[in-house]
Amino acid sequence: MIHAIEATIDESGYIRLTEPLPIKGGYRAFIAVLDEPPGNAPETALLSEDSLSADWARPEEDEAWSHLQ
């Protein structure tokens, strides 16, 4: 069973999960520390998607990127 959950680590090294972890009992874990401070980049990307989709969903864009598909 593998679960990937976002978390933040404070200055004291305490890990805080952003959502509940649906497990029972004790398990081993692997922690990957990203070289960036916590922020709202994913939320910002989601919020800008609607405004950018008008530009992305054009036939000219499909043609320009077709060689990569």
C-alpha atoms as one frame of an Amber mdcrd trajectory, in Angstrom:
protein
   0.000   0.000   0.000   1.498   3.337  -1.083  -0.071   6.714  -0.309   1.376
  10.060  -1.388   0.224  12.967   0.762   1.485  16.537   0.804   2.892  17.822
   4.079   4.872  20.743   5.447   7.810  20.660   7.839   8.211  23.480  10.345
  11.482  24.945  11.663  11.512  22.398  14.512  11.257  19.483  12.093   7.657
  18.598  12.862   5.762  17.187   9.891   2.178  18.338   9.359   0.022  16.477
   6.858  -2.347  18.545   4.715  -5.007  15.811   4.846  -5.763  12.763   6.992
  -3.811   9.608   6.220  -6.244   6.679   5.767  -4.219   3.934   7.495  -4.597
   1.815  10.608  -1.649   0.729  12.677   1.995   1.655  12.296   3.846   1.783
   8.990   7.216   2.827   7.666   7.334   6.046   5.642   9.618   7.716   3.129
   9.966  11.505   3.363  11.155  13.520   0.339  12.045  17.112   1.216  11.516
  19.527  -1.684  13.928  22.401  -2.160  11.204  25.045  -2.044   9.163  26.678
   0.678   5.511  25.750   1.070   3.306  27.902  -1.084   0.209  28.126  -3.176
   1.660  27.249  -6.565  -0.686  24.305  -7.217  -3.698  26.399  -6.194  -2.492
  29.278  -8.373  -2.156  26.941 -11.330  -5.683  25.654 -10.816  -7.114  29.146
 -10.492  -5.447  30.334 -13.709  -6.510  27.301 -15.737  -9.866  28.766 -16.816
  -8.349  32.006 -18.081  -5.544  30.212 -19.907  -7.756  27.498 -21.380  -9.273
  30.009 -23.799  -5.823  30.323 -25.349  -4.869  26.647 -24.987  -8.028  25.243
 -26.604  -7.486  26.797 -30.021  -6.845  24.791 -33.209  -3.645  26.806 -33.750
  -2.287  25.558 -30.421  -3.144  21.948 -31.281  -1.310  22.294 -34.576   1.713
  23.963 -32.986   2.151  21.126 -30.459   1.077  18.194 -32.683   4.680  17.111
 -33.319   5.046  16.284 -29.610   2.045  13.954 -29.426
